[in-house]
């Protein structure tokens, strides 16, 4: 990116769900800033604060030249005026209250760690079950990937089997939401994947 003089635009939609620590998950942003990049970071609080209907987040602009900040702000003001003018304040007030109240922030951090741990546990359970079933293919990617979603490696035909025969819904790309797995359904999902892979 440095050689090609590219301008990074980073998306932080699930901060904290990868490692259980929002600070640790922000390493990429810090890395680019430490390298001297100017950049944009779109940060959503919809998922990691459970505020789906509020769509709260922010756009952070990192600039080396403070003199251009007024021009950048004026361009964003023009964009925002044409879309929504004034963003709703309710969700942002919830996030601000949680982040600025030590007890609430601590509780939120514990919740993020619990959610991340649960996702990792379900990834491991699915991987182990597919391995036990001797499902054709390699499934290491399920445990090596991080976050809420997993690219299963299933093709469109296999995905159709999961949807049509087992009512397991995922994108045709094979991307599945790992948060939908739990101890009661992980065996069912693994068996369905096994059937789809061996049948389709």
Residue, then its C-alpha position, 0 to 999 in steps of 0.5 A: x500500500x505504501x509503494x502504490x500510495x493507496x489510501x486505506x479505508x478500514x471497516x471495523x464492524x465486529x470489533x472485539x469478536x475476533x479476540x475477545x478484546x476490542x483493543x487487541x482487535x484494533x491492531x490493524x488500525x494502529x499498525x497503519x497509523x504507526x506506519x504513517x498512513x492517512x486513512x478512514x476507519x468506519x466503526x460500527x457499534x451495531x453488533x458489539x453493543x447489540x444496537x442493530x436498530x440504531x445503526x450507530x457508529x462513526x467514521x474516523x479520519x486520520x490525517x497528517x496535515x491538520x491544515x486540511x482537516x477543515x476541508x475534509x470536514x466540509x466535504x463530509x458535511x456536504x455528504x451527510x446533509x444529503x443523506x440524513x442531515x442529523x444522525x439519531x442520537x439515542x444509540x450514540x448516547x447509549x454507547x457513550x454512556x457505556x464507554x464512559x462509565x467504568x462499571x458499565x465498560x467493564x461489564x461490556x468488555x466481559x460480555x464481548x469476551x464471553x461472546x468471542x469465547x462462545x464463537x471460538x468454542x462453537x468453531x472448535x465443536x463444528x471442526x471436531x464433529x466434521x473430523x469425527x464424521x470424516x467429512x471429505x475435505x479439510x476443515x482447519x479453516x473453521x478454527x483458523x478463521x476468526x469472528x462471527x462468520x466463517x467461509x465454510x468452503x462449501x459450493x453453491x450446490x452444497x449450500x442448496x442442500x443445506x437450505x432445501x433439505x436441512x433448513x440451515x440458511x447461509x449465503x450461496x458463497x458458503x459464508x455462515x454465521x457462527x453465532x447461530x451454532x449452539x451445543x444443541x444444534x452443532x451436531x445437526x449442522x455438522x451432519x448436514x454439512x457432511x451429507x451435503x458434501x458427500x451427496x452434492 
